[in-house]
Amino acid sequence: MRGYSQKVIIDNKKARPITSGVKLGKLCIKLMYPVDEVAKKLEKSRQCIYDWFCGKAAPTKNNTKKINQLIDELTAQLK
């Protein structure tokens, strides 16, 4: 499994505003959770997920609900 590139990590840290997609990116980077898995779970392309992670695009309200559910699921793994 490959990790996240330095560009994605830096862009995620610089991203403003902090959307649910950016929050998910921070968590996935911390957990080294693969973007492929995120894309499958959210039924989106990897490019779309990277754009959310880096703040280049904002998720819709419907996608925000799905993202928040995934954030809750991943956060539970930290406990």
PyRosetta script that sets phi, psi and omega in degrees:
from pyrosetta import init, pose_from_sequence

init()
pose = pose_from_sequence("MRGYSQKVIIDNKKARPITSGVKLGKLCIKLMYPVDEVAKKLEKSRQCIYDWFCGKAAPTKNNTKKINQLIDELTAQLK")
pose.set_psi(1, 131.3)
pose.set_omega(1, 177.4)
pose.set_phi(2, -88.6)
pose.set_psi(2, 150.2)
pose.set_omega(2, 176.7)
pose.set_phi(3, -88.0)
pose.set_psi(3, -173.9)
pose.set_omega(3, 178.9)
pose.set_phi(4, -82.0)
pose.set_psi(4, 144.1)
pose.set_omega(4, 179.5)
pose.set_phi(5, -71.0)
pose.set_psi(5, 157.4)
pose.set_omega(5, 177.4)
pose.set_phi(6, -59.4)
pose.set_psi(6, -36.1)
pose.set_omega(6, 179.7)
pose.set_phi(7, -61.3)
pose.set_psi(7, -46.2)
pose.set_omega(7, 179.4)
pose.set_phi(8, -63.3)
pose.set_psi(8, -43.0)
pose.set_omega(8, -179.6)
pose.set_phi(9, -62.7)
pose.set_psi(9, -46.5)
pose.set_omega(9, -179.9)
pose.set_phi(10, -65.6)
pose.set_psi(10, -46.4)
pose.set_omega(10, 179.3)
pose.set_phi(11, -61.4)
pose.set_psi(11, -36.9)
pose.set_omega(11, 178.0)
pose.set_phi(12, -65.5)
pose.set_psi(12, -41.6)
pose.set_omega(12, 179.2)
pose.set_phi(13, -65.2)
pose.set_psi(13, -34.8)
pose.set_omega(13, -177.7)
pose.set_phi(14, -84.5)
pose.set_psi(14, -13.7)
pose.set_omega(14, -171.6)
pose.set_phi(15, -60.2)
pose.set_psi(15, 131.6)
pose.set_omega(15, 175.5)
pose.set_phi(16, -143.0)
pose.set_psi(16, 138.5)
pose.set_omega(16, -4.9)
pose.set_phi(17, -73.0)
pose.set_psi(17, 166.3)
pose.set_omega(17, -179.8)
pose.set_phi(18, -83.3)
pose.set_psi(18, 96.3)
pose.set_omega(18, 178.2)
pose.set_phi(19, -88.4)
pose.set_psi(19, 175.1)
pose.set_omega(19, 176.8)
pose.set_phi(20, -62.6)
pose.set_psi(20, -32.5)
pose.set_omega(20, 177.5)
pose.set_phi(21, -65.6)
pose.set_psi(21, -40.0)
pose.set_omega(21, 177.9)
pose.set_phi(22, -68.0)
pose.set_psi(22, -41.3)
pose.set_omega(22, 177.8)
pose.set_phi(23, -60.8)
pose.set_psi(23, -44.2)
pose.set_omega(23, 177.8)
pose.set_phi(24, -60.8)
pose.set_psi(24, -41.2)
pose.set_omega(24, 178.1)
pose.set_phi(25, -59.4)
pose.set_psi(25, -45.4)
pose.set_omega(25, 179.4)
pose.set_phi(26, -58.7)
pose.set_psi(26, -43.2)
pose.set_omega(26, -178.5)
pose.set_phi(27, -68.4)
pose.set_psi(27, -44.3)
pose.set_omega(27, -179.7)
pose.set_phi(28, -64.1)
pose.set_psi(28, -39.2)
pose.set_omega(28, 177.3)
pose.set_phi(29, -63.6)
pose.set_psi(29, -44.0)
pose.set_omega(29, -179.7)
pose.set_phi(30, -61.7)
pose.set_psi(30, -42.8)
pose.set_omega(30, -177.3)
pose.set_phi(31, -87.2)
pose.set_psi(31, -7.1)
pose.set_omega(31, -173.7)
pose.set_phi(32, 57.8)
pose.set_psi(32, 37.4)
pose.set_omega(32, 179.2)
pose.set_phi(33, -79.6)
pose.set_psi(33, 124.8)
pose.set_omega(33, -172.1)
pose.set_phi(34, -64.8)
pose.set_psi(34, 136.6)
pose.set_omega(34, 178.7)
pose.set_phi(35, -62.3)
pose.set_psi(35, -29.5)
pose.set_omega(35, 176.6)
pose.set_phi(36, -59.7)
pose.set_psi(36, -41.7)
pose.set_omega(36, 179.4)
pose.set_phi(37, -66.9)
pose.set_psi(37, -40.9)
pose.set_omega(37, 178.0)
pose.set_phi(38, -61.2)
pose.set_psi(38, -46.5)
pose.set_omega(38, -179.2)
pose.set_phi(39, -60.0)
pose.set_psi(39, -42.3)
pose.set_omega(39, 178.7)
pose.set_phi(40, -64.8)
pose.set_psi(40, -47.0)
pose.set_omega(40, -177.5)
pose.set_phi(41, -64.4)
pose.set_psi(41, -36.3)
pose.set_omega(41, -176.9)
pose.set_phi(42, -95.9)
pose.set_psi(42, -0.7)
pose.set_omega(42, 179.3)
pose.set_phi(43, 54.6)
pose.set_psi(43, 49.8)
pose.set_omega(43, 178.5)
pose.set_phi(44, -133.4)
pose.set_psi(44, 165.5)
pose.set_omega(44, 177.4)
pose.set_phi(45, -75.4)
pose.set_psi(45, 158.2)
pose.set_omega(45, 175.9)
pose.set_phi(46, -60.4)
pose.set_psi(46, -39.6)
pose.set_omega(46, -179.6)
pose.set_phi(47, -61.4)
pose.set_psi(47, -41.2)
pose.set_omega(47, 177.5)
pose.set_phi(48, -60.2)
pose.set_psi(48, -44.5)
pose.set_omega(48, -179.8)
pose.set_phi(49, -63.1)
pose.set_psi(49, -44.9)
pose.set_omega(49, 177.7)
pose.set_phi(50, -61.0)
pose.set_psi(50, -40.0)
pose.set_omega(50, 178.1)
pose.set_phi(51, -62.6)
pose.set_psi(51, -39.5)
pose.set_omega(51, 175.9)
pose.set_phi(52, -65.4)
pose.set_psi(52, -46.1)
pose.set_omega(52, -178.8)
pose.set_phi(53, -56.3)
pose.set_psi(53, -38.7)
pose.set_omega(53, -173.7)
pose.set_phi(54, -94.4)
pose.set_psi(54, 0.2)
pose.set_omega(54, 178.4)
pose.set_phi(55, 77.3)
pose.set_psi(55, 14.0)
pose.set_omega(55, 179.0)
pose.set_phi(56, -77.5)
pose.set_psi(56, -21.9)
pose.set_omega(56, 178.1)
pose.set_phi(57, -143.9)
pose.set_psi(57, 151.5)
pose.set_omega(57, 178.3)
pose.set_phi(58, -110.0)
pose.set_psi(58, 137.6)
pose.set_omega(58, 178.9)
pose.set_phi(59, -68.1)
pose.set_psi(59, 152.7)
pose.set_omega(59, 174.6)
pose.set_phi(60, -71.5)
pose.set_psi(60, 171.4)
pose.set_omega(60, 178.7)
pose.set_phi(61, -60.4)
pose.set_psi(61, -42.0)
pose.set_omega(61, 179.7)
pose.set_phi(62, -63.4)
pose.set_psi(62, -43.3)
pose.set_omega(62, 178.4)
pose.set_phi(63, -68.7)
pose.set_psi(63, -32.3)
pose.set_omega(63, 178.3)
pose.set_phi(64, -61.6)
pose.set_psi(64, -39.1)
pose.set_omega(64, 176.9)
pose.set_phi(65, -60.6)
pose.set_psi(65, -46.7)
pose.set_omega(65, -179.9)
pose.set_phi(66, -64.2)
pose.set_psi(66, -40.1)
pose.set_omega(66, 179.1)
pose.set_phi(67, -63.2)
pose.set_psi(67, -45.3)
pose.set_omega(67, -179.7)
pose.set_phi(68, -63.0)
pose.set_psi(68, -34.8)
pose.set_omega(68, 176.1)
pose.set_phi(69, -65.9)
pose.set_psi(69, -41.0)
pose.set_omega(69, 178.6)
pose.set_phi(70, -67.7)
pose.set_psi(70, -38.9)
pose.set_omega(70, 176.6)
pose.set_phi(71, -59.2)
pose.set_psi(71, -44.8)
pose.set_omega(71, 178.7)
pose.set_phi(72, -61.5)
pose.set_psi(72, -42.5)
pose.set_omega(72, 179.5)
pose.set_phi(73, -62.6)
pose.set_psi(73, -45.1)
pose.set_omega(73, -179.5)
pose.set_phi(74, -71.1)
pose.set_psi(74, -36.1)
pose.set_omega(74, 178.7)
pose.set_phi(75, -64.1)
pose.set_psi(75, -35.8)
pose.set_omega(75, 177.8)
pose.set_phi(76, -62.5)
pose.set_psi(76, -29.0)
pose.set_omega(76, 178.1)
pose.set_phi(77, -68.8)
pose.set_psi(77, -23.9)
pose.set_omega(77, -179.7)
pose.set_phi(78, -74.7)
pose.set_psi(78, -21.7)
pose.set_omega(78, -174.8)
pose.set_phi(79, -84.4)
pose.dump_pdb("model.pdb")
